[in-house]
Amino acid sequence: MQVNLISDTVTRPSKEMLQQMLQTEVGDDVFKEDPSINALEAKVAQLFGKEAALFFPSGTMANQTAIKLHTNPGEQLICDHYAHVFNYEGGGVSFNSGVSCATIVGERGRITADQIQQRINLADFYHSPKTALVVLENTTNKGGGACYDPEEIKRIATLCKKEKLPLHLDGARIWNAMIATKTSPTFYGTHFDTISVCFSKGLGAPVGSALVGSKALMDKALRIRKILGGGMRQAGYLAQAASYAIDHHWDAMAKDHEKAKALGEAVLAIDGVDYLAPVDTNIVIFELTSAQLEEHFMTYMQKNGVKLISMGSGKLRFVTHRDYTDVQHDYVLNCLKQF
């Protein structure tokens, strides 16, 4: 049996989703004439209580556009040292925006208002970069799917308003966070200036993300997206897949969380597991006691047809998703039990 637990990005469109894609009406989105994209953007904006949204081919491009919107070259943003925008977007922060990152060692990728306060550079101290933006990630990828406490988000948002700093949310897995913390999209829309949301992870759409914010910001984002090469033509097929996923796949992600917790329990029972991050959503991160044991474990899983990923520094990761079936789940649990 072959089982892919490298990421929730490996999902493929369901038959029902493909049928919806075939039936959708499309146009040229570069001229803003694709009705399916226009409808998705309106839908996502309304969902989060924002004025507008813009469809993107990737979450990285959506994040990079948001950073460009809020900053000028030579300035600095604040984020956790695990942040996706810092670690996994190809250095785009500096390449695209000429901005540096003031990183904070948070707790599993989550930072606090107090920590942020300490990293804000004094506005009149011209020797240091001007602090221009705060970026949070929810859930945290490298932090093992950890979710922000809604109360901490409120404290951070209050601080940013006081300091006149825009607040951006990398919400690639915000759908998972909302299920786990029982929060609504409008909660995040209220507290963040911009939010990137991904459709191609747990929701199971093939391609796409969106950036939401004010109409004025999204008008500017349209130009930045063009500059970054993100203008697409008849991409309404992709937008329809995303729209279908929101309507039909969102609630089902709770099952991914249940399977991840079961995997975590099975991992913890293995002799030689040195660390298991709390399993809050659909990501399971753990460490083994030695590099030799890690190599042995990876080889064993590979021989049994189970794919997972090494994140470096001894961290191994499983990610559950909608294409990870109950039969596959029982098989992986048995493999872990026999290791």
N, C-alpha and C positions, 0 to 999 in steps of 0.2 A: 504493500500500500504506500502511496505517495501522499504526504501531508506537508503543506507549506504554511509554516507559522513564522516566517521571517518578518512579515508586516501585514497590517490590514489593507495595504495598498495592492495586494495581489488579487483582490476580489474581481469577479467578472460580472457583467450585467446579467440579471435574471432574464428568463424568457419573457416575462411580463414587461420588464423594462425595455427589452429590445423591441417588443411589439409597439410600445408607446413611442419609441424613437422613430420607428418606421412610419408612424402615422402623423408625426409632428409637421407643422408648417414652418418653413425656414425662409430667410432672406439674407441680405448682406449686412452683417453686424457692424462692419467698419462704417457703414452709412447709418447705423442704428436702425436698420430696417428688418431685423430678424425678430418676428413676433414672439417666438418661443424664448429667446434670450431676454427680450424686454419684459415678458411676463415673469420669468424667473427672478430677474433683478427687482421687480416690484414686489414679488412675493417674499423674498428674503429681507428686503428693507422693511416691509410691514411686520414681518415675523419678529425682528429685533427692535422694532419701534424707531427706526431711523428713516431719514428722508429719502435716501437713495442707496443703491448698490451697483456694483460693477462686476461683471463676470470675467474671470481670469483663467488661463490654461493651467496655472499651477499656484499652490499656496505660497511658494517661495516668491513668485512674481508679485503676488498680492501683498505679502509682507514688505518686500523691497519697495514697492510703490508707496505703501503707508509711511515707511521711514523717510522716503524722499519728500513726501508731502509735508512732513512735520519738522524737517531739519534743513540746515544749510551746511555746506562744506566747512570743516574745521570744528564743528560742534560735536557733542557727545550724547549718546543715549545710555540709559541705565537698564540693565537686565541681569538675570541670574547667569552664573557661569556655565550652566547646563543649557542655556537658551538655544533654540533652533536657529534663530537669526544670527547668533554668534558662532555656532559650531558647524552648522550643516547647510549654509546657504552660500558656500563658495567665496566667502569674503565679500559678498555683495554690499554689506554695510559700508565698507571703505571704497569699494570699486564704483558703486553706483551713486553713493551720496557723499563720499568724502568724510564720513563720520566715524568716530572711534566709539568703542564700547567700554563703559565703566561697569565691570562685572562684580556681582555680589555672590558670595558663597551662601546660598540659601539652604533650605531644607527640602531635598528631593526636587530641586528646580523651582521652588516657591520662595519668594522674597517678601519681606514685611515692609510696612510703612516706615517703621523706625530705621530699618536698614537703608531704605531709599533716602530718607532724610539725611542720613550721614554721608551719602555719596553725591549729594547735590552740591555742585561747585558754586561758590559765591559769585553773584552776577558781576560785581565790580572788580573781581580778582582776575585781571586779564591774562595772567600767566597760565591759567588753566583753561581747558576747553569749556565753552559754554554748555551747560546741561540743557538739552532741548527736548528730550523725550524719555518716557518710561515705557518699557515693553514687558508685558507679562505673557506667559504661555500656559494655556489651560485646555486639556490636561498637559502635564509635562511629559515629553517623550523620553528624554534621558533620565528623568526622575521616576520612571516606571509607572506612568499613567496617573500620577498624583493630581488631585484636584485642589484648587484654592478654596479656602473657607470663605463663603460669601461675605462674612463680616470683615475679613481682612481686605477683601476687594473694596468694600465701602471705605475703609480707613485709607487705603492707597488712593482711591479716587478723590477723597476729601483733601488729602495732602497735595495731590497734583493740581487741583483747582486753586488751592491756597498759593502754591508756588507758580501758578500759571504755566504748568507743564502739560502738554498733551499726553494722553494715555492710550496706548495701542494694545490690543489683545491679539496674540497669535492663537486663534481658536481652531487650529487644524482638527483637534478632537473635542471641540466644545460640545458636540452632541453627546459624547460620552460623559463629559463633566455634568451636563444638565441632568442626565439620567441619574448619575451617582449622587448628586447633591440636591436633587429635586428643585432645581432652579429653572426659571423661565428665560427665554431669549431676551425679553424686554428688560430683565434685570441687568444683563450685560450691556444692552443698548443704552441703558440709563447711565452707566458708570464709565463707559469707554468712548473715546472720540472716534476711533476706528476699530473695526474687528474684521479679521480675515477668518473665513470659515471654509472648510474643505468638504467636498462631496465624494471624493474618490477613496476615502479610507473606510471607516465603519459603515457609512451609508451605502457603499457598494456601487456608486456611479463610476463609469470608466475614466472620466477626466473632469477636472474643473474645481475651481474655488471661487469665492466671491469676497469682495471687500465692501463693507457697509460703513456709512457715515453720513454726514450732512451733504446736501446737494452741492454746495459750493466745493467741498472737498472732493466729491466724486467727479465733478466737472474737471477739476485739476488732475485727478487720477486718470481720467480718460486720455489726456495728453501724455502723461508719464507711461501709461500702458503702451501707447503707440510707440514711444521712443524705445521702450524695452523690447519691442517686437511682439507684443501680445495682442495685436489686432487680428481677429479671425473673421472669416466670411460666414458660410452657412453652418455655424456652430450651434444652431438651435437644436440639432440632434443631441448634442451633449447637454444642453440646458434642460431639455425635456427629461433626460435620464436623471439629472440632478433633482428636478422637481418631483419626479416619481419617487425617488429615493427618500426625500423628505416626508412625503405623504405615506409611504408604505414600509420603509425600512428602519425608521428612527426608533420606534418602540422596541423593535426586535433586538436592538443592540444590547438590551439588558441581559439577554441570554449569553452574549459574548462575555459579559462581566462574570456571570456564574461559572462559565467554563474556565475562565482565567483563574478564578479563585480555587477551583478544583485542581488545576495544574499546579498552582502555588503550593497547595497542600501535599501533592504528590512529590514535588521537588523537595520540599522540606523534609520528607521522609527518607531521602537519599543520604546515605552515609558519605560525608565529605562535602556537604553544602555548608559554606562558611557564612553566607548571608542571603537572605531573601527579602526584597523590598516589599512593604505592605502592598497587597494587590487590591487596588481601589476600583480599577476599571478593566480594560482588556489587555493590559501589558503586564508581563511577568518578567522581572529582572532578578537575577540571582548570581552568586559567585561561588566557585568551588575552592577548595583549600589549596590547590596547587595548579601550576600550569600543565603539569603532566596529566593530572586528573581531568582538567578541562579538555585537553586534546583527546584523551580517551573517551570522554563523554560525547564530544562532537563527532568523533569517528563512529561511535556506537549508534548515535541517532541517525547519522547519514546512511549507515548500512541498513538501518531499518526504515529508510525512506522518509524520515522526518527532518524537515529543514527548520533551523533556527538561525539566529545571527549572533555573532560576537561583536560587542560594542567597544571592545578594547578595555584595557586596564582590568581584565578578568571578568568583565560583566557579560553575561549571556542573557538573551532575550527571546521569549515567546510572545507573539501577539495573536490573539484570537480574533475571528472575523466571521462574517455571515456565511462564507463558503466553507468554513470548518464545521463539518457535519457531526452529528451525534456518533455515528459509526467511527469516524476518524478520531473523535475525542476519546472514546473508549479504547481505541487502539493505542493512542499516545499515552494514556494513563497506564496501560499495561506495560508499554515499553519502559516507562519511568520506574514502574514497580520492579521490573526484572533487571534493571541496571545494577 
